[in-house]
Amino acid sequence: MHDYIAEKKVSKFKNQVRNELFKQGLSLEKKFFQARTLFSKSPSIESKTSLLLSIGELSGYLKVRKSLSPEVSLDMAFQKQQAMVNEALRTLCEVEV
């Protein structure tokens, strides 16, 4: 016999974790976009450092998300954020400061 109360509690906890991670991801995305915009408008050592830091933060977040799968699913937001990191790293390799 299933323990439906325990199952419900686990499901609720997973949703809480997923929601908190989603909020953190949005916050990191915002910082990333600000750093990327600054770097694209005015490439400098400072803006490159800022972008690298935001890439590192977002990459760390993505590693946490990935380590929690499949319990906390990998969704379109995860894929979008991974693509943002990859694109930014390619851009950094192409632009000399």
N, C-alpha and C positions, 0 to 999 in steps of 0.2 A: 504494500500500500504506500502510495506517495505521501510525503509530508508536504501538503500544499501550502501550509503557512510558512514553512522554511523556504520553499521554492519561491513564494511571493516575496519574502524578505530579500532573498538573493537577487531576484529580478529588480527589486526596488533599488538595492545597493548598486547594481550594475548601471542602472539608469542615472543614479546620482553621480557616479564616477564619470560616466559618458558625458553628462551635461557639464560637469565641472571642467573636464578636459576640453570640451568644445569651447567653453568660455575662454580658457587659457589659450587655446589655439587662435581664436579671434584676436585676442590681445597681442599675441606674438605676430600674427599676420599684419596688424596695424603698424607695429614697430618696424617690421620688415619693409612694408610699403613706403614708410617715411624714409627709411635709410636708403632704399633703392632709388626713390625719387631724388633725394639729395645727391646721391652719387651720380645719377644720370644727368642732373642739371649742372653739377660742379664736381667733376672727378678730382679728388685730392686724397692725400694720405688719410686725413681725418674722416672723410666720407667713406673711403674704402674700409677703414677700420670699423666704422659704425656698421657698414653693411656686413662685414665679416662676422661681427658680434651677433647681429640679428640672424644671420644664417646659422651660426652655431647654436643659438637659443632655439630656433625653429627646428633644426636637425635633432637636437636633444629631445625636444617635445615629440617629434615623429618617432624616435627610437622608443620612447616610453609607450606611445600609442601602439606601435608594432609589437612590442613585448607583451602587451595586454590582449592581443588578438588571439583567438576569436571571441573571447569573453566580452571585450569591448571592441566592437566591430571596426574594421577599416572601411571607411566610407568615401564618398566623393570629396569631402573636405580634405581627408588625408591625401588622396591622390593629387588634388590641386596644390596642396602645400608642398608635397614632394616635388612636383613639377616646378613650382616657384623656386625652390632651393636649387634644383638642377640648372634652371635657366640663369639664375643669378651667378652661380659658380662659373658657367660658361662665359657670361658677360665679363666677369672679373678677370678671366684668363685672356680675354681679347683686348681689354682696355688697359693701356699703360698710364701710370700715374707718376 
